[in-house]
Amino acid sequence: MAVQKSRRTPSTRGMRRGHDKLKKPTLAIDKTTGETHRRHHISADGFYRGERVVEMKVEAEEQE
């Protein structure tokens, strides 16, 4: 079993863990709709960089 030579200080531990924090996702605004979405991903309505790349299904309204 490995045994450390000397105890690690809280400062050293903190410096090592400094890179472990979570980052916020990078967001972009669509040119056409003005909707906010993740960069390099399509928006919820199927647009990417101002062009429609996915035809979204139209949900049929229930008639009563």
N, C-alpha and C positions, 0 to 999 in steps of 0.2 A: 504494500500500500504506500502511495506517495505521501511524503511528509514535507511540508514547506520549511524553508530555512528560517524565515522570520515572519512575524505577523504582519499582514497588510494593514495599512492605516486606513481610517475612514476616508481620508482625502484621496488616496489611490483608488479605493473602491468606487468613490464618486466619479473620478475622472474616467474610469473604465466604463461606468454605466451612463456616461454623458451622451453616448451615441444611441442608446436604447429607447429614447423617447419616441412617441408616436407623432407623425406629421399629418397635417391637414391635407386632404386631397386637393390637387391643383384643379381649379375650376376655370371654365371659359364661358363666354357668352356667344350664343349662336347669332350669326349675322342676320338671318332671315326672321327668326321668331323672337329673338331677344331673350331666349330661355337660357338659364344657367345649366351647364352640364360638365361632366368630367372631361378633361382634355383627352383628345384622341379617341373619344367614344361618341357614338351618335346620341342625339337628344331623344327625349321620350316620344317625339312625334316623327322620328325617322330622318331627321336632317343631319348632315355632317358638312361643315364648312360651307354652308349656304346652299347645298344641293340635297335633294331628296334621294336617299340611297336605299331606303327600305319602305315598301308600300305597307302601310299599317292597315290591319283589318278594321272594318267599320262594324261596330256592334249594332245589331238590329234592335230597335226599340220594341219592347213588348207592347202589343196592341190589346187593349182590354175590350 
